[in-house]
């Protein structure tokens, strides 16, 4: 098995005053994957990123990146890590091109105008290279942050809420850019409030709350294990009691007896088969229905359920 590109063990961060932002986090990141870290505000996402990127000093635990212990060889590991922060923290009076060149030099990389041009073009920033960052739109400013993070060609890239505050079109452009990075071999870890982002892009998903990782799994496996089917069956006449053949299914009576609600399945399609069998049982029991609305769980449903249970 390939050694993980990032290995976090027992990571804890307690701030002055006793607030525990991270509580014994264990996490391994595979080379070349896109990993999405989901959690509500204050869950510990940004603190975790800060610990890996040297912005936060952990209280306890270990972090190894590329086989290097960050406590003893931080400089060597950090040179291979890129960070796109949540906040637009950069010199707003600096021209775009110069800011990206400067970021490359910060990590000891030799000047490479062709590489800088390639990065700027890939993010549709080449035509803006001589403009001051402050004159750009919010979405373009965020692209500059990505360009600065890519300037030293990192192997591991952190994106902290990369599409916060940008419009849908720019979000989709960034999704495409992140997919291109993955194809180039860059490992990407992103935090996001837009769970559809994780559903579209991520290979694996971690859910964090109150500084603890509640779950880490392949996205598809998580959907299969925790996904559910929900069906609303509109009845032709009110029902007060379920026949035994129908009560064998996970259904409840709603809307003053005018609706049956099925909640079951496991994300593998079993729920739809159950609903088909349920409609046959209704017909056999002489119960008429006039409509069915079937809905499969999304990753957001799973996230809400997990976070709610742990509250």
C-alpha positions in Angstrom: 0.0 0.0 0.0 1.3 3.4 -0.9 2.4 5.6 1.9 -0.1 8.5 2.5 1.0 11.9 1.3 -0.3 13.4 4.6 -0.7 11.5 7.9 -2.3 13.2 11.0 -2.3 11.4 14.3 -4.0 12.4 17.6 -4.0 16.1 16.6 -5.4 18.4 19.3 -5.5 22.1 19.6 -6.6 23.9 22.8 -6.6 27.7 22.7 -6.1 29.9 25.7 -9.3 29.9 27.7 -9.8 26.2 27.2 -11.6 26.1 23.8 -10.7 22.8 22.1 -10.7 23.4 18.4 -9.3 20.0 17.5 -9.9 16.9 19.5 -7.7 13.9 18.7 -8.0 14.0 14.9 -6.6 11.1 12.9 -6.5 11.4 9.2 -4.6 10.0 6.2 -4.7 11.6 2.8 -3.9 9.6 -0.3 -1.7 10.9 -3.1 -3.6 12.3 -6.0 -7.1 12.3 -4.4 -9.6 15.2 -3.9 -10.6 15.1 -0.2 -13.5 17.3 1.0 -13.7 18.2 4.7 -17.2 19.2 5.6 -18.5 20.7 8.9 -20.5 23.6 10.3 -18.8 26.9 11.2 -16.5 26.5 14.2 -16.1 22.7 13.6 -12.3 22.9 13.3 -11.8 22.8 9.5 -9.6 26.0 9.2 -7.7 25.1 12.4 -6.8 21.7 10.9 -5.6 23.3 7.7 -3.7 25.9 9.7 -1.9 23.2 11.7 -0.7 21.5 8.6 0.4 24.8 6.9 2.3 26.0 9.9 -0.2 28.8 10.9 -1.4 27.1 14.0 0.8 25.4 16.6 -0.9 22.1 17.7 -1.2 21.3 21.4 -0.5 17.7 20.8 -0.3 15.1 18.1 1.8 14.6 15.0 1.7 15.6 11.4 3.7 14.0 8.7 3.7 15.2 5.1 5.7 13.4 2.3 7.3 11.3 5.0 8.6 14.4 6.8 7.7 15.2 10.4 6.4 18.8 10.4 7.7 19.3 13.9 11.3 18.7 12.9 11.3 19.4 9.1 8.6 21.9 8.7 10.4 24.0 6.0 11.0 21.0 3.8 7.4 19.9 3.9 5.9 23.3 3.7 7.7 24.0 0.4 5.6 21.3 -1.2 2.3 22.6 0.3 0.0 25.3 -1.2 -2.7 27.1 0.6 -5.7 29.1 -0.7 -7.0 30.8 2.4 -10.6 31.7 3.1 -9.8 35.3 3.7 -8.6 37.6 0.8 -5.3 38.3 2.6 -2.9 39.7 0.1 -1.4 43.1 -1.0 -4.3 44.7 -2.8 -2.1 47.3 -4.5 0.2 44.7 -6.0 -0.2 43.9 -9.7 -1.5 40.4 -10.3 1.5 39.1 -12.2 4.1 40.5 -9.7 2.2 39.0 -6.8 2.3 35.5 -8.3 6.0 35.8 -9.2 6.7 36.9 -5.6 4.9 33.9 -4.1 7.0 31.6 -6.2 10.2 33.3 -4.9 9.0 33.0 -1.3 9.4 29.2 -1.5 12.9 29.4 -3.0 11.8 28.6 -6.6 13.9 30.1 -9.4 12.1 32.6 -11.6 10.1 31.0 -14.4 8.1 33.5 -16.4 6.7 30.8 -18.7 5.3 28.8 -15.7 3.8 32.0 -14.2 2.2 32.8 -17.5 0.8 29.2 -17.7 -0.8 29.5 -14.3 -2.3 32.9 -15.0 -3.7 31.7 -18.3 -5.2 28.6 -16.8 -7.1 30.8 -14.3 -8.1 33.4 -17.0 -5.9 36.0 -15.3 -3.3 36.6 -18.0 -5.1 39.7 -19.4 -5.3 41.0 -15.8 -1.5 40.5 -15.0 -0.7 44.2 -14.9 -3.9 45.3 -12.9 -3.8 45.9 -9.2 -5.5 43.1 -7.3 -7.8 45.7 -5.6 -9.4 46.5 -8.9 -10.6 43.0 -9.6 -14.0 41.5 -8.8 -14.4 39.2 -5.8 -14.2 36.1 -7.9 -11.1 37.2 -9.8 -9.4 38.1 -6.5 -10.0 34.5 -5.4 -8.5 33.2 -8.6 -5.4 35.3 -7.7 -5.2 33.5 -4.4 -5.3 30.2 -6.2 -2.6 31.4 -8.6 -0.3 32.5 -5.7 -0.8 29.1 -4.1 0.1 27.3 -7.3 3.1 29.4 -8.1 5.6 27.1 -6.4 4.1 24.0 -7.9 2.9 22.3 -4.7 2.2 18.6 -4.5 -0.5 19.1 -1.8 -3.0 22.0 -2.1 -5.4 23.2 0.5 -8.5 25.2 -0.5 -10.3 26.7 2.4 -13.8 27.6 1.1 -12.4 28.3 -2.4 -15.8 29.3 -3.9 -17.2 31.3 -1.0 -18.8 34.5 -2.3 -18.4 33.8 -6.0 -21.2 33.2 -8.6 -22.2 29.9 -10.0 -20.3 30.3 -13.2 -17.1 31.0 -11.4 -17.7 28.1 -9.0 -18.0 25.7 -12.0 -14.8 27.2 -13.6 -13.0 26.5 -10.3 -14.3 22.9 -10.2 -12.8 22.4 -13.7 -9.5 23.9 -12.6 -9.4 21.6 -9.5 -10.1 18.6 -11.7 -7.2 19.7 -14.0 -4.9 19.9 -10.9 -5.8 16.4 -9.9 -5.0 15.2 -13.5 -1.6 16.8 -13.0 -1.0 14.8 -9.9 -1.8 17.4 -7.3 -3.5 16.2 -4.1 -6.3 18.6 -3.2 -8.0 19.0 0.2 -10.9 21.4 0.3 -13.3 22.7 2.8 -16.7 23.9 1.6 -20.1 25.0 2.8 -21.4 24.0 -0.6 -22.0 20.2 -0.1 -22.9 19.8 -3.8 -19.3 20.7 -4.5 -18.1 17.8 -2.5 -20.7 15.5 -4.1 -19.5 16.5 -7.6 -15.7 16.6 -7.0 -14.5 14.6 -4.0 -13.1 11.1 -4.0 -13.4 10.9 -0.2 -15.3 13.0 2.4 -14.6 13.7 6.0 -17.2 15.2 8.3 -16.0 17.1 11.3 -17.9 18.7 14.2 -16.7 20.2 17.5 -13.1 19.3 16.5 -13.8 15.6 16.1 -13.9 13.7 12.8 -17.2 11.9 12.8 -16.6 9.9 9.6 -14.1 9.6 6.8 -15.0 7.4 3.8 -15.0 7.1 0.1 -17.9 9.3 -1.1 -19.6 6.5 -3.1 -19.3 4.1 -0.1 -20.7 6.7 2.2 -23.6 7.3 -0.1 -24.2 3.5 -0.4 -24.1 2.9 3.3 -25.9 5.9 4.6 -28.1 7.0 1.7 -31.8 6.5 1.9 -34.9 6.5 -0.3 -37.9 8.6 0.6 -41.2 8.1 -1.2 -44.5 10.0 -0.7 -47.5 8.1 -1.8 -50.7 10.1 -2.3 -53.8 8.0 -1.5 -57.2 8.2 -3.2 -59.0 7.9 0.2 -57.9 8.5 3.8 -56.3 5.6 5.6 -56.5 5.2 9.4 -54.8 1.8 9.8 -52.1 0.0 7.9 -52.8 -3.6 6.7 -50.3 -6.1 8.0 -48.9 -6.5 4.4 -48.2 -2.8 4.2 -47.0 -2.2 7.8 -44.1 -4.7 7.0 -42.5 -1.8 5.2 -40.9 1.3 6.9 -44.0 3.5 6.2 -45.9 6.0 8.2 -49.3 7.6 7.7 -49.3 11.4 7.1 -51.5 14.3 6.0 -54.6 13.1 7.9 -54.4 9.7 6.3 -54.1 10.9 2.7 -50.4 10.1 2.4 -48.0 7.2 3.1 -44.3 8.1 3.7 -41.7 5.5 3.0 -38.2 6.0 4.4 -35.7 3.1 3.8 -33.2 1.6 1.5 -29.4 1.9 1.7 -28.3 4.0 -1.2 -27.8 0.9 -3.4 -31.2 1.0 -5.1 -32.9 -1.3 -2.6 -35.3 1.5 -1.6 -36.7 1.8 -5.1 -37.3 -1.9 -5.2 -39.0 -1.7 -1.8 -41.3 1.1 -3.1 -42.2 -1.1 -6.1 -43.1 -3.9 -3.8 -45.0 -1.6 -1.5 -47.2 -0.4 -4.4 -48.0 -4.0 -5.2 -48.9 -4.6 -1.5 -51.2 -1.5 -1.6 -52.9 -2.8 -4.8 -53.4 -6.3 -3.3 -54.9 -4.7 -0.2 -57.3 -2.7 -2.3 -55.8 0.7 -1.4 -55.8 3.1 -4.3 -53.1 5.8 -4.8 -53.0 8.7 -7.2 -49.3 9.7 -7.2 -45.8 8.8 -6.0 -42.9 11.1 -5.4 -39.5 9.3 -4.9 -36.4 11.1 -3.8 -32.9 9.7 -3.1 -30.6 11.1 -0.4 -27.9 13.5 -1.3 -24.6 13.9 0.5 -26.1 17.0 2.1 -28.9 14.8 3.7 -26.2 12.5 5.1 -24.2 15.4 6.4 -27.2 17.0 8.1 -28.2 13.6 9.7 -24.6 13.0 11.0 -24.1 16.5 12.3 -27.6 16.5 13.9 -26.9 13.2 15.7 -23.7 14.4 17.2 -25.1 17.7 18.4 
